[in-house]
């Protein structure tokens, strides 16, 4: 009877080991669940991106507003009757483009 109980205990320990630590065990299942969750999140972001691109394609096919916007931003075009103004920041001596000229101090103090 002792041998039977010991054998059953060994079989139980081996089955538990296989359940928790072997290939296809609980550790791998939890890892696969985490990978599935990450893939679902990436898929959702890609679906949203596809919806945005599809809407932009429809705007470009049907309307002139999107085409005009693209021409303005990408090609720098202006419409008829419009005036183009370009604002240029004044560069200073020390490379600071804040528009405020640098002060020269003969004493070297701030």
N, C-alpha and C positions, 0 to 999 in steps of 0.2 A: 504494500500500500504506500509505503514511503517513496518507493521508486516511481510509482505512478504520479504521485503528487509533485515530486521533484521534476519529472518530465513535463507535466502540464505547466508548471511554473516556468520552466525554460522556454517552452513553446509560447507562452503568454508574453514573456520578455522579448523574445525574438519578433513576435508579431507587433508589439508596441514599438520596438526599434524600427521595424520596417514602415510602420504607419507614420512615424514622426520624422525620420531622418533619411530614408532612402529616396531614390528617384520616384517621383509621383506621390511623395508623401505630403504631409501638411505644410512643410516649409516651402516646397515648390508650389503648392496650391496658393499659398498666401502671396508668393512672389508673382505668380501669374495674374492674380486678382489685381495687384498693384499696377502691373503692366497694362492690363485691360483698362483700368481707370485712367491711366495716363493717355492711352491711345484714344479713348472716348473723348477726353478733353481736347486733344489735338484735332480730332475729327470735327468737333463742334466749332472750333476756331476756323478750320478750313471751310466748313459749310458757310459760316458767316462771311468769310472772304469771298467765296464764290457768289453769294447773294449780292454782295456789294459790286463785284465785277459785272454780274449779269445786269444789274440796274444801270450801271455806267454804260454798258453796251447798248442797252435800250435807249438811253438818253442820247447817245451819239447817233443811233440810227434814226430816231424819230424827231428830235428837237435840234434847234440851232443854238440853243443856250449853252449846251455842253461843248459843242464844237467851238463856239466863240470863246468860252472860258479856256479851253485847251490852247487855242491860238494865242490868247493873251499871256498865259502863264508859261507855256513851253516855248513859243516862238517869239514872244515879245511884240506881238502885233497890236495895233490900236485901231479903233473903229473910225469911220468917217465922221468928221465934225468934232473929234476929240483932240485934245492937246496933250502931248507927252511932256512930263516934267521929271527930271532926274535929279535927286538930291545926293550930293557927294559930300561925305564927311571930310573935314580938313585933317590931314595927317600932321602929327607933331614930330618934334625932334627925337623923342625917345620911343617912338613907335606906338604910342598910346593914341587910339582913335576916338577918344572921348569928345573931341572938338574943343577942349580947353587947352590953350597953349601952355607949354611947360615954362616954369619960371626959372630964370638963371639967377643964382645967388652967388655973389662974389665972395662972401664970407664962408660959404660952405655949410652954413647952419640951416636947419629946416625952417 
